[in-house]
Amino acid sequence: MNLIHKFFQSNLDIVFFFYGLSFVVMGIAISVKPKKESSFELARILWLFAGFALIHGTNEFLDMWVIIKGTGKGLNIIRSSILVISYLFLFEFSRRFLRICRQKYIERITRLLNWWLTLIIILFIFILAFASIDFWKTGTIWARYLLGFPAGFLASFGFILYYKYEKERLEPLKVKKYFICASLFILGYGILGGLIVPKAGFFPASLLNVDSFLSLTHIPVQVLRTICVVIISWAICGILGIFDRETLEKLHRKINEYKFIEEKLIKTYEGLETHIQERTRELTKANESLKTEITERIKIAAQNEKLIKELKENQELFKRQKQDLEDSRRAIKNVAEDLAYSKEILEYQNKTLAEVNKELDDFTYIVSHDLKEPLRSIDAYSKFVIDDYRDKLDEEGRHYLERIRANAERMKRLIEDLLEISRLKKKGSVFEEVEVTELIAEVKMRLEYSIKQKGVEIVIKDKLPKIFCDRVRLTEAFLNLISNAIKFNDKPKPIIEIGFEDKEGFYEFYVRDNGIGIKEEYFDKIFEIFQRLGKREDNEGTGAGLTIVKKIVQLHKGKVWLESKPQEGTVFYFTIAKDRGVILGKKLIGEILLEKKMITEEDLKKALEDQHVTDRPNEGGENAGNT
């Protein structure tokens, strides 16, 4: 038991890593699952559970950071605030969850679960926190008691009630085990996270806390919480499958509707053909009778000629209609085939994505554990030798040991950069409208020390635009470019200029400096991973920054390049598309039909013109009356 206790205590940072990762994966899985058009009421409140998972996962990563790097007052405030916010999301999810179950015997309870109950609990937590010596610690403990534990209990109860409420629809989908697992382990997590709290000087935190739990079980409570979160994530992913099956059922119904339309068109075509034949026979008989009287009744003959002409026009019209019906039938058949083919592609892509995710997870584990652990051992033993045998080693021996430690640290940074690059494609992107000026302000704040230390002047040309992008990743791109401009500048007065040009279809951004410059022969090489110019000892870093910049720009469907002359400075350019459809890789329906040659460019232009006319309000019509 002591060995287990020592193992978990020495690897608690890894426990927190998987703890936070499980939450983040669950939040991302809920967020990216298409459920907007779902008829399940659960789909309209799952965003709250996703928000809880993502925010709480961030808090666990901060706890891991504290174990590795240490803590501070500011970091403690951030951690406490994030924890309370995450529990507010969970409590609000649980409150709404019970209200949509519509069970008569809990109707009185759901009436009490109104929005003002959350405000009362938050106010009570603030009062208890202000009345204590340690505001943030007391506040987070009471947040666990009054928000975390009740939310876990209510959510657990909600999963059972919701399955009972939707049993007729959910039972054929065979998801009962997921609802039961979610209910049981959310309840377990509510107990472990809401009642097992940090030790404090008031009851029950003085009796039931993390330390007493550890002394009783010899296992950190975070390990059991992590197990609960992993099983909850598995159960939630299983529950999310109901939306895939619902979408598949809608697709089947759509295909059946197309088949019904096709059958109806065929029957219409057969009816028209019969009608044409009957009409032709009737007109032929009339024509023969008219020919016998043509010499006596010229006027009637003229009328007959006119009738024959009209008949020919009708025949041509019927032929065109027949051809149009045939074209429509082929188009419907092609659409049905495309839908079936799209279904097969979707299933194959889902399978491929699952395999890629598994390989990336294995890679993450190897990098974070199997490769870093020997480096930590090398660094630690080198330090022990320096500290314990300093008097016995000569200057050269101490120098070699310091070189070993430096190289171990560099190897650790190389692994971390490689891990970050591998995650760029794996992490889900949150695209939104962002002011570029805000991104630059955030980068300047993060590089404030380096800017003041070297006396750097940052110039922003004109007003930077508002663009559609991944805020976090594009900030990282600007951070790498500006930090390189500061790092590789030997001028007494370093100057960095940031600006853009408004081009057709995209924005072209640039970061210009008056630094040491780059030879033209290295223009392509510097974007390769771990490629650095000069000796390794001359500058800090691993050489992965520009590789990360290139991948981020490529994720936005842009390109990056540079212009530079030695000792005159460097200009890095990159492009971001204006159209969000280009960034997200989406096509209009008209473009897809044009590619498949189902319509011509003239048909597409005419359809757009007709749509434009239809969209304009009629004078004196219904729109005028509603004004």
C-alpha positions in Angstrom: 0.0 0.0 0.0 2.9 2.4 0.8 4.3 1.7 -2.7 1.0 2.6 -4.3 0.9 5.8 -2.2 4.4 6.8 -3.1 3.8 6.0 -6.8 0.7 8.2 -7.1 2.3 11.0 -5.0 5.4 11.1 -7.2 3.3 11.0 -10.4 0.5 13.3 -9.3 1.2 15.7 -12.2 0.5 12.9 -14.7 -2.7 12.1 -12.9 -3.8 15.7 -13.2 -2.8 15.7 -16.9 -5.1 12.7 -17.7 -7.7 14.2 -15.3 -7.8 17.4 -17.3 -7.4 15.7 -20.7 -10.5 13.5 -20.0 -12.6 16.6 -19.3 -11.3 18.4 -22.4 -11.9 15.4 -24.7 -15.5 15.1 -23.3 -16.2 18.8 -23.8 -14.8 18.7 -27.4 -16.8 15.6 -28.2 -20.0 17.2 -27.1 -19.2 20.5 -28.9 -18.4 19.1 -32.3 -21.3 16.6 -32.4 -24.0 17.8 -34.8 -27.2 18.1 -32.8 -28.8 21.4 -33.7 -31.7 19.9 -35.6 -32.3 17.1 -33.1 -35.7 16.5 -31.6 -34.2 15.3 -28.3 -34.6 18.0 -25.7 -31.2 16.9 -24.1 -29.5 18.4 -27.2 -30.5 21.9 -26.2 -28.8 21.8 -22.8 -25.7 19.7 -23.5 -23.7 22.9 -24.3 -23.8 23.6 -20.5 -22.2 20.2 -19.8 -19.6 20.8 -22.5 -18.8 24.2 -20.9 -18.4 22.5 -17.5 -16.0 19.9 -19.0 -13.8 22.4 -20.9 -13.6 24.9 -18.0 -13.0 22.2 -15.3 -10.4 20.5 -17.5 -8.6 23.8 -17.7 -8.6 24.0 -13.9 -7.1 20.6 -13.7 -4.3 21.6 -16.1 -3.6 24.6 -13.9 -3.4 22.2 -10.9 -0.8 20.2 -12.9 1.1 23.4 -13.6 1.1 24.2 -9.8 2.6 20.8 -9.0 5.3 21.2 -11.7 6.1 25.0 -11.5 4.7 26.1 -8.1 1.9 28.5 -7.3 1.3 32.2 -6.6 -1.5 34.5 -5.4 -2.6 35.4 -8.9 -2.7 31.8 -10.1 -4.7 30.8 -7.0 -7.3 33.5 -7.8 -7.6 32.3 -11.4 -7.9 28.6 -10.3 -10.6 29.4 -7.7 -12.6 31.5 -10.2 -12.4 28.8 -12.9 -13.5 26.1 -10.4 -16.6 28.1 -9.3 -17.5 29.0 -12.9 -17.3 25.3 -13.9 -19.5 24.2 -11.1 -22.0 27.0 -12.0 -22.2 25.4 -15.5 -22.7 21.9 -14.0 -25.4 23.2 -11.6 -27.3 25.0 -14.3 -27.1 21.9 -16.5 -28.5 19.7 -13.7 -31.3 22.3 -13.0 -32.4 22.4 -16.6 -32.0 18.6 -17.0 -34.5 17.8 -14.3 -37.0 20.4 -15.7 -37.1 18.7 -19.1 -37.8 15.3 -17.6 -41.5 16.3 -16.9 -42.1 13.6 -14.2 -45.2 14.3 -12.1 -43.8 13.1 -8.8 -40.9 15.5 -8.9 -42.9 18.5 -10.2 -42.7 20.2 -6.8 -39.0 19.9 -6.7 -38.5 21.2 -10.3 -40.6 24.3 -9.4 -38.0 25.1 -6.8 -35.1 24.7 -9.3 -35.5 28.1 -10.8 -32.8 30.5 -12.0 -33.0 32.6 -8.7 -31.9 29.5 -6.7 -28.5 29.7 -8.4 -28.2 33.4 -7.4 -29.1 32.6 -3.8 -26.4 29.9 -3.6 -23.7 32.2 -5.2 -24.6 34.9 -2.7 -24.4 32.5 0.2 -21.0 31.3 -0.9 -19.7 34.9 -1.1 -21.0 35.7 2.4 -19.3 32.6 3.8 -16.1 33.4 2.0 -16.0 37.1 3.1 -16.6 36.0 6.7 -13.5 33.8 6.6 -9.8 34.5 6.8 -8.9 32.9 3.4 -11.5 34.2 0.9 -10.6 32.1 -2.1 -10.0 28.8 -0.3 -13.2 29.1 1.7 -15.1 30.1 -1.4 -14.0 27.1 -3.4 -14.8 24.7 -0.6 -18.3 26.0 -0.2 -18.7 26.0 -4.0 -17.9 22.3 -3.9 -20.4 21.7 -1.1 -23.3 23.9 -2.4 -22.8 23.6 -6.2 -20.5 20.6 -7.0 -22.1 18.0 -4.8 -25.8 19.0 -5.4 -25.1 19.3 -9.2 -23.6 15.8 -9.3 -26.6 14.4 -7.4 -29.2 16.2 -9.5 -27.4 15.3 -12.8 -27.2 11.6 -11.7 -30.9 11.7 -11.0 -31.6 13.5 -14.2 -30.0 10.9 -16.5 -32.2 8.1 -15.0 -35.4 10.2 -15.2 -34.6 11.4 -18.8 -34.1 7.8 -19.9 -37.4 6.9 -18.3 -39.1 9.9 -20.0 -37.7 9.1 -23.5 -37.8 5.3 -23.0 -39.9 4.5 -26.1 -37.3 6.3 -28.3 -34.1 5.4 -26.4 -34.8 1.7 -25.7 -34.4 0.6 -29.4 -31.1 2.5 -29.6 -29.6 0.3 -26.8 -28.1 3.2 -24.8 -29.5 2.2 -21.4 -26.0 1.2 -20.1 -24.6 4.6 -21.0 -27.3 6.4 -19.1 -26.8 4.1 -16.1 -23.0 4.5 -16.1 -23.3 8.3 -16.5 -25.7 8.5 -13.6 -23.7 6.3 -11.3 -20.3 7.8 -12.0 -21.5 11.5 -12.0 -22.9 10.7 -8.6 -19.6 9.3 -7.6 -17.8 12.3 -9.0 -20.2 14.6 -7.2 -19.3 12.9 -3.9 -15.5 12.7 -4.5 -15.4 16.3 -5.9 -18.1 17.9 -3.8 -17.5 16.4 -0.3 -13.8 15.5 -0.4 -12.4 19.0 -0.2 -9.1 20.6 0.9 -8.6 20.7 4.6 -9.9 23.7 6.4 -10.6 24.9 10.0 -14.4 24.5 9.9 -16.7 21.5 9.8 -17.0 19.3 7.8 -13.8 20.3 5.9 -11.8 19.7 9.1 -13.0 16.1 9.3 -13.7 14.9 5.8 -11.0 16.2 3.5 -8.3 15.3 0.9 -5.7 14.5 3.6 -8.0 12.3 5.7 -9.1 10.4 2.6 -5.4 9.9 1.6 -4.5 8.6 5.1 -7.5 6.3 5.1 -7.2 4.8 1.6 -3.5 5.6 0.7 -4.8 6.7 -2.7 -5.1 10.4 -3.7 -8.8 11.3 -4.3 -7.7 12.8 -7.7 -7.0 9.2 -9.0 -10.6 8.1 -8.2 -12.0 11.4 -9.7 -9.9 10.7 -12.9 -11.4 7.2 -13.1 -14.9 8.6 -12.7 -14.3 11.2 -15.4 -12.9 8.7 -17.9 -16.0 6.5 -17.5 -18.3 9.5 -17.6 -16.6 10.5 -20.9 -17.1 7.0 -22.3 -20.8 7.1 -21.3 -21.4 10.6 -22.7 -19.8 9.6 -26.0 -22.1 6.6 -26.1 -25.1 8.8 -25.4 -24.1 11.2 -28.2 -24.5 8.3 -30.5 -28.3 8.9 -30.4 -27.8 12.0 -32.5 -25.9 10.1 -35.2 -28.7 7.5 -35.3 -31.3 10.2 -35.5 -29.5 11.8 -38.4 -29.3 8.5 -40.2 -33.0 8.0 -39.8 -33.7 11.4 -41.3 -31.4 10.5 -44.2 -33.4 7.3 -44.8 -36.6 9.2 -44.7 -35.2 11.7 -47.2 -34.2 8.9 -49.6 -37.7 7.4 -49.3 -39.2 10.8 -50.1 -37.0 11.0 -53.3 -38.1 7.5 -54.3 -41.8 8.5 -53.8 -41.3 11.6 -56.0 -39.6 9.5 -58.6 -42.5 7.1 -58.7 -45.0 9.9 -58.9 -43.1 11.5 -61.8 -43.0 8.2 -63.7 -46.8 7.8 -63.3 -47.3 11.4 -64.4 -45.1 10.8 -67.5 -47.0 7.6 -68.4 -50.3 9.5 -68.0 -49.1 12.3 -70.2 -47.9 9.9 -72.9 -51.3 8.1 -72.9 -53.1 11.5 -73.2 -50.8 12.5 -76.1 -51.6 9.3 -78.0 -55.4 9.7 -77.4 -55.2 13.3 -78.4 -53.2 12.5 -81.6 -55.8 9.9 -82.6 -58.6 12.3 -82.1 -56.9 15.0 -84.2 -56.1 12.5 -86.9 -59.8 11.6 -87.2 -60.8 15.2 -87.3 -58.2 15.9 -90.0 -59.5 13.1 -92.2 -63.1 14.3 -91.9 -62.0 17.8 -92.8 -60.2 16.6 -95.9 -63.4 15.3 -97.4 -65.1 18.7 -97.1 -62.0 20.9 -98.1 -63.3 21.7 -101.6 -66.7 22.8 -100.3 -65.7 24.6 -97.1 -62.5 26.7 -97.6 -63.1 28.5 -94.3 -63.2 25.3 -92.4 -60.1 24.1 -94.2 -58.2 27.2 -93.0 -59.4 26.5 -89.5 -58.2 23.0 -89.8 -54.7 24.2 -90.9 -54.6 26.4 -87.9 -55.7 23.5 -85.7 -53.0 21.3 -87.2 -50.4 23.9 -86.6 -51.4 24.1 -82.9 -51.3 20.3 -82.7 -47.7 20.3 -83.9 -46.8 23.0 -81.3 -48.5 20.9 -78.6 -46.6 17.8 -79.7 -43.3 19.7 -79.5 -44.3 21.0 -76.1 -45.2 17.5 -75.0 -41.8 16.2 -76.3 -40.0 18.9 -74.3 -42.0 18.1 -71.2 -41.2 14.4 -71.7 -37.5 15.2 -72.0 -37.7 17.5 -68.9 -39.3 14.7 -66.9 -36.6 12.3 -68.0 -33.9 14.7 -67.0 -35.6 15.2 -63.6 -35.8 11.5 -63.0 -32.1 11.1 -63.8 -31.2 14.1 -61.5 -33.2 12.5 -58.6 -31.5 9.2 -59.2 -28.0 10.9 -59.2 -28.9 12.7 -55.9 -29.9 9.5 -54.3 -26.7 7.8 -55.4 -24.7 10.7 -54.2 -26.4 10.5 -50.8 -25.6 6.8 -50.5 -22.0 7.5 -51.6 -21.7 10.3 -49.1 -22.9 8.0 -46.3 -20.2 5.5 -47.2 -17.5 8.2 -47.2 -18.7 9.5 -43.9 -18.5 6.1 -42.3 -15.0 5.5 -43.7 -13.8 9.0 -42.5 -15.2 8.3 -39.0 -13.3 5.0 -38.9 -10.1 6.6 -40.2 -10.5 9.5 -37.7 -10.8 7.1 -34.8 -7.6 5.3 -35.9 -5.7 8.5 -36.2 -6.9 9.7 -32.8 -5.7 6.5 -31.2 -2.3 6.8 -32.9 -2.0 10.4 -31.7 -3.0 9.4 -28.1 -0.3 6.7 -28.1 2.2 9.3 -29.4 1.2 11.8 -26.7 1.7 9.1 -24.0 5.1 8.1 -25.3 6.3 11.7 -25.5 4.9 12.8 -22.1 6.1 9.8 -20.2 8.5 7.4 -21.8 10.8 10.1 -23.3 10.6 12.8 -20.6 11.2 10.4 -17.7 14.8 9.5 -18.7 15.6 13.2 -19.3 14.5 14.1 -15.8 16.6 11.3 -14.4 19.7 12.5 -16.4 19.2 16.1 -15.2 18.6 15.0 -11.6 21.6 12.7 -11.4 23.8 15.3 -13.0 22.7 17.8 -10.4 23.4 15.3 -7.6 26.9 14.7 -8.9 27.6 18.5 -9.1 26.2 19.1 -5.6 27.8 16.1 -3.9 31.2 16.0 -5.6 31.8 19.6 -6.4 35.1 19.6 -4.4 36.3 16.4 -6.0 35.7 17.6 -9.7 38.0 19.9 -11.6 36.6 22.8 -13.7 36.5 20.7 -16.8 34.4 18.0 -15.1 32.0 20.5 -13.8 31.7 22.1 -17.2 30.9 18.7 -18.8 28.2 18.0 -16.2 26.6 21.4 -16.8 26.7 20.7 -20.6 24.8 17.4 -19.9 22.1 19.3 -17.9 21.8 21.9 -20.6 21.4 19.3 -23.4 18.8 17.4 -21.3 16.8 20.6 -20.9 17.1 21.3 -24.6 15.9 17.8 -25.4 12.9 18.3 -23.2 12.0 21.5 -25.0 12.4 19.7 -28.4 10.0 17.0 -27.3 7.4 19.6 -26.0 7.6 21.5 -29.3 7.2 18.3 -31.3 4.2 17.4 -29.2 2.7 20.8 -29.8 3.1 20.5 -33.6 1.5 17.0 -33.5 -1.5 18.4 -31.7 -2.1 21.3 -34.1 -4.2 19.0 -36.4 -5.7 17.0 -33.6 -7.1 19.8 -31.5 -10.5 21.1 -32.5 -10.6 24.7 -33.8 -13.0 27.4 -32.5 -13.4 29.9 -35.3 -14.9 33.3 -34.5 -14.8 37.0 -35.5 -11.7 38.5 -33.9 -10.2 42.0 -33.8 -6.5 41.5 -34.8 -5.7 44.6 -32.6 -6.8 42.5 -29.6 -4.5 39.6 -30.6 -1.5 42.0 -30.9 -2.3 43.6 -27.5 -2.3 40.1 -25.9 1.1 39.2 -27.5 2.6 42.5 -26.3 1.4 41.8 -22.8 3.0 38.3 -22.9 6.3 39.7 -24.3 6.3 42.7 -22.0 9.5 41.8 -20.2 11.5 41.1 -23.5 10.1 44.4 -25.0 11.2 46.5 -22.1 14.6 44.7 -21.7 15.7 45.4 -25.3 13.8 48.7 -25.7 11.8 47.5 -28.6 9.5 49.9 -30.4 6.4 48.2 -31.9 4.6 50.2 -34.7 1.1 49.2 -35.9 0.3 50.6 -39.3 -3.3 51.9 -39.7 -6.2 50.1 -38.1 -6.0 46.3 -38.2 -9.1 44.5 -39.6 -11.6 42.1 -37.9 -11.2 38.6 -39.3 -12.7 35.1 -39.0 -10.1 32.8 -37.4 -9.1 30.6 -34.5 -8.2 33.2 -31.9 -5.8 31.0 -29.8 -3.8 29.6 -32.7 -3.5 33.0 -34.6 -2.3 34.6 -31.3 0.4 31.9 -31.1 1.4 32.7 -34.7 1.9 36.4 -34.0 3.7 35.5 -30.7 6.3 33.4 -32.5 6.9 36.0 -35.3 7.2 39.0 -32.9 9.4 37.0 -30.3 11.7 36.0 -33.2 11.9 39.7 -34.3 12.9 40.7 -30.8 15.3 37.7 -30.3 17.2 38.1 -33.6 17.8 41.9 -33.4 21.2 43.4 -32.7 20.3 47.0 -33.3 20.6 49.6 -30.5 16.9 50.6 -31.2 14.9 47.6 -32.4 11.8 48.5 -34.4 9.0 46.0 -35.3 6.3 47.1 -37.7 2.9 45.2 -38.0 0.5 45.9 -40.8 -1.7 44.5 -43.5 -2.9 45.0 -47.1 -6.5 44.5 -48.2 -6.3 42.2 -51.2 -9.1 40.7 -53.3 -10.5 37.7 -51.3 -7.9 37.8 -48.5 -5.9 40.0 -46.0 -2.1 40.0 -46.4 -0.5 40.6 -42.9 3.2 41.4 -42.4 5.7 41.6 -39.4 8.7 43.7 -40.4 11.9 44.2 -38.2 15.3 45.9 -38.6 17.2 42.8 -37.2 20.1 40.7 -38.4 18.2 39.5 -41.5 18.4 36.1 -43.3 20.2 34.9 -46.3 18.0 33.9 -49.3 19.4 30.4 -49.4 17.7 29.7 -46.0 14.2 31.1 -46.9 12.7 27.7 -47.2 14.8 25.9 -44.7 13.8 28.0 -41.7 10.2 26.7 -42.0 11.3 23.1 -41.5 11.0 21.6 -38.0 14.0 22.2 -35.6 16.0 24.1 -38.3 18.0 27.0 -36.8 20.4 29.4 -38.2 23.7 29.8 -36.4 25.1 27.9 -33.5 22.8 26.3 -31.0 24.5 28.2 -28.1 24.1 31.6 -29.8 20.3 31.9 -29.3 17.7 30.2 -27.1 14.8 28.1 -28.6 14.5 24.8 -30.5 13.7 26.0 -34.0 10.1 24.9 -34.1 8.4 28.3 -33.9 8.2 29.0 -37.6 7.1 25.5 -38.3 4.2 26.1 -35.9 3.4 29.4 -37.6 3.3 27.7 -41.0 1.0 25.0 -39.8 -1.4 27.5 -38.1 -1.6 29.6 -41.3 -2.2 26.4 -43.4 -5.1 25.5 -41.1 -6.6 28.9 -42.0 -6.1 28.0 -45.8 -3.4 30.7 -46.1 0.3 30.8 -47.0 3.4 32.3 -45.4 6.7 33.6 -46.9 9.4 36.1 -46.1 11.7 38.8 -47.7 15.0 39.6 -46.1 18.5 40.9 -46.6 21.4 40.3 -44.1 21.8 43.2 -41.6 18.9 45.1 -43.1 16.0 43.2 -41.5 13.3 40.7 -42.3 9.6 40.9 -43.4 7.3 37.8 -42.7 4.1 37.8 -44.7 1.0 35.5 -44.3 -2.6 35.5 -45.7 -6.0 35.0 -44.1 -9.1 34.5 -46.3 -12.0 36.9 -45.9 -14.6 34.3 -46.7 -15.3 32.0 -43.8 -16.5 29.3 -46.3 -12.9 29.1 -47.7 -11.4 28.7 -44.2 -14.0 26.0 -43.2 -13.7 24.3 -46.6 -17.4 24.5 -47.4 -19.0 24.7 -50.9 -22.3 26.1 -52.0 -25.0 23.7 -53.4 -24.8 25.5 -56.8 -21.0 24.9 -57.0 -21.4 21.2 -56.2 -24.1 20.7 -58.9 -21.9 22.6 -61.4 -18.9 20.3 -60.6 -21.1 17.2 -61.2 -22.3 18.7 -64.5 -25.9 18.5 -63.3 -26.5 22.1 -64.4 -24.8 24.6 -66.6 -23.3 28.0 -65.7 -26.2 29.7 -67.6 -28.8 27.7 -65.5 -27.0 28.7 -62.3 -26.9 32.4 -63.3 -30.6 32.3 -64.3 -31.5 30.6 -60.9 -29.7 33.3 -59.0 -31.4 36.1 -60.9 -34.8 34.4 -60.3 -34.0 34.1 -56.6 -33.1 37.8 -56.5 -36.4 38.8 -58.1 -38.3 36.5 -55.7 -36.6 37.9 -52.6 -37.7 41.5 -53.5 -41.0 42.5 -51.8 -44.0 43.0 -54.1 -45.3 46.5 -54.2 -48.7 46.7 -52.4 -48.4 43.0 -51.7 -48.1 40.9 -48.5 -44.8 42.5 -47.5 -46.2 46.0 -47.8 -49.1 45.1 -45.6 -46.9 43.7 -42.9 -44.6 46.8 -42.8 
